[in-house]
Amino acid sequence: SRDPSSGPTMHPSTSVLPSFKPSFAPSDSRDPSSGPSMTPSTSVLPTFKPSFMPSDSRDPSSGPSANPSLARNNDIKILLLTVSSEVALDNEDSPQGKAFLWVSTEDTIDPPLEPGTADDARIIQRYVLVVFFYATGGDGWTNNEGWLGHLTECNWYGLQCNPFSNNLVRLVLSSNQLSGEIPSEIGQLDGLGLVLLDLSANQLSGPIPSQLGQLSRLRFLDLSSNQLS
């Protein structure tokens, strides 16, 4: 009976193939479905990007912090533009340019004066006095003790200040070999309370600056014995 009819008896053995197919289907299904399960590992990229961005952002913004003196000098220049023209400040050979350089980089007063604070009036006062020094040949004065030094300007020869505010009230430099022209910036001493100005018996020349009329608190003015026009 095994000859023709025993053939179908082999079919059950071939049914082994379907039994293997389902066993592979779940493993194959991991290929597409496991993709999303891998996305958490790809999220590592954003964690690196922010760590580099702050270092890159330092390039433009770190400029002022890297050199704060540049920002301070710029603030001083903006303040002094209320007193002198930009052309004069940028001219390193002018009394204004020399005074700007001194106030912004060479002034050794301790503690330093900071622009944009209550020190603004003092910065202007020292600037105006240094302009006056350079404009009238300060290096050749008979007496220039203390001028352009580290002490407060109230200790410079010929000056007297209000002891409470340090505002200049008296400027007396008569018979002291001053030469050159009186700078217009001297009119800025009005807001500081200048009441006495004596520049007599020197070699000052040129026109009397109209800005002297701004010294509304001035009570005594002597420009005699000069070559003023």
Secondary structure, 3 states (H helix, E strand, C coil): CCCCCCHHHHHHHHCHHHHHHHHHHHHHHHHHHHHHHHHHHHCHHHHHHHHHHHHHHHHHHHHHHHCHHHHHHHHHHHHHCCCCCHHHHHCCCCHHHHHHHHHHHHCCCCCCCCCCCCCHHHHHHHHHHHHHHHHCCHHHCCCCCCCCCCCCHHHCCCEEECCCCCCEEEEECCCCCCEECCCHHHHHHHHHCCCEEECCCCEEEECCCHHHHHCCCCCEEECCCCEEC
